[in-house]
Amino acid sequence: MARNLFYRAANIVQLSRFTLLVGSKSLCTQTPAEPLTVRQQNNGIRRITLNNPKKRNALSLSMLESLRGNILADIDSDDLRVIVISAKGPVFSSGHDLKELTSAQGRDYHFKVFQACSEVMTLIQDIPVPVIAMVNGVATAAGCQLVASCDIAVVTEKSTFATPGINVGLFCSTPAVAIGRAVPKKVAMEMLFTGSPISAQDALLHGLVSKVVPEERLEHETLAIARRVCQASRPVVALGKATFHRQMAQGRDAAYATASRVMVDNLALRDGQEGIRAFIEKRKPVWTNKAEKAHDE
């Protein structure tokens, strides 16, 4: 909360600055800076847009903090059902801002950048609602990491994906965490060692993205998925998402044990029983969208 107040205060100060025109006695208001991310929400769908196309939507520390804030805002609200992350301009995200990674910034600042990035990527998988990447363009390095971290990724045919850090002497080790869990090992290693981009179709083939669509169909197809998510029970989706990520990190037997316990927990939810009754009675379920229990454990 304190951080949000700080940013609001900073924005107010920025909007109130004035600048003196050279060679003129008149004053004019300075054009306020565009927000790094833009958040809109309607009918359960929150849309977050990376909004710094002049810098190729680089994941600077400020951009990461803005993205994190927009993801976390009212995250437990029953009105929020799904998040869609997109970007303005031809580049979804070029990754970290290399100007922040020079020796002049120092080691402590570098740690801060990568810690913030890791927090955002894990946050996407830890929050209780699905996150969909809507990509129309280039996603490289940490930008590719962002796509890989999302639960679903819908992309256009012209989108490309790469981890080109090797070409500037900075191996994409943190992007490799998400990408290595999304694509086969040898595909990930080729991307990391060569820095060569892969096409949208290859990204689909290897499991980095969910669907490739024509550019003019991108928004329609993405929102269709988002609206379908909104039709399900929020606590059931939250339980399922958390369980999926947990069991994927476990061995087979432990994963089955985890999933079996959660299936029982799911049946104990009021919405779990409502869904079964609705199926038996051949009617549409009426969700409470609350984690209420139907019976004792």
Secondary structure as GFF3:
##gff-version 3
##sequence-region A 1 297
A	DSSP	alpha_helix	2	15	.	.	.	ID=ss1
A	DSSP	beta_strand	18	20	.	.	.	ID=ss2
A	DSSP	beta_strand	27	29	.	.	.	ID=ss3
A	DSSP	beta_strand	37	42	.	.	.	ID=ss4
A	DSSP	beta_strand	45	50	.	.	.	ID=ss5
A	DSSP	three_ten_helix	53	55	.	.	.	ID=ss6
A	DSSP	alpha_helix	61	72	.	.	.	ID=ss7
A	DSSP	beta_strand	82	87	.	.	.	ID=ss8
A	DSSP	beta_strand	91	93	.	.	.	ID=ss9
A	DSSP	three_ten_helix	98	101	.	.	.	ID=ss10
A	DSSP	alpha_helix	107	126	.	.	.	ID=ss11
A	DSSP	beta_strand	131	135	.	.	.	ID=ss12
A	DSSP	beta_strand	138	140	.	.	.	ID=ss13
A	DSSP	alpha_helix	142	149	.	.	.	ID=ss14
A	DSSP	beta_strand	152	156	.	.	.	ID=ss15
A	DSSP	beta_strand	160	162	.	.	.	ID=ss16
A	DSSP	three_ten_helix	164	168	.	.	.	ID=ss17
A	DSSP	alpha_helix	173	179	.	.	.	ID=ss18
A	DSSP	alpha_helix	185	194	.	.	.	ID=ss19
A	DSSP	beta_strand	198	199	.	.	.	ID=ss20
A	DSSP	alpha_helix	200	205	.	.	.	ID=ss21
A	DSSP	beta_strand	211	213	.	.	.	ID=ss22
A	DSSP	three_ten_helix	215	217	.	.	.	ID=ss23
A	DSSP	alpha_helix	218	230	.	.	.	ID=ss24
A	DSSP	alpha_helix	234	248	.	.	.	ID=ss25
A	DSSP	alpha_helix	252	268	.	.	.	ID=ss26
A	DSSP	alpha_helix	270	280	.	.	.	ID=ss27
###
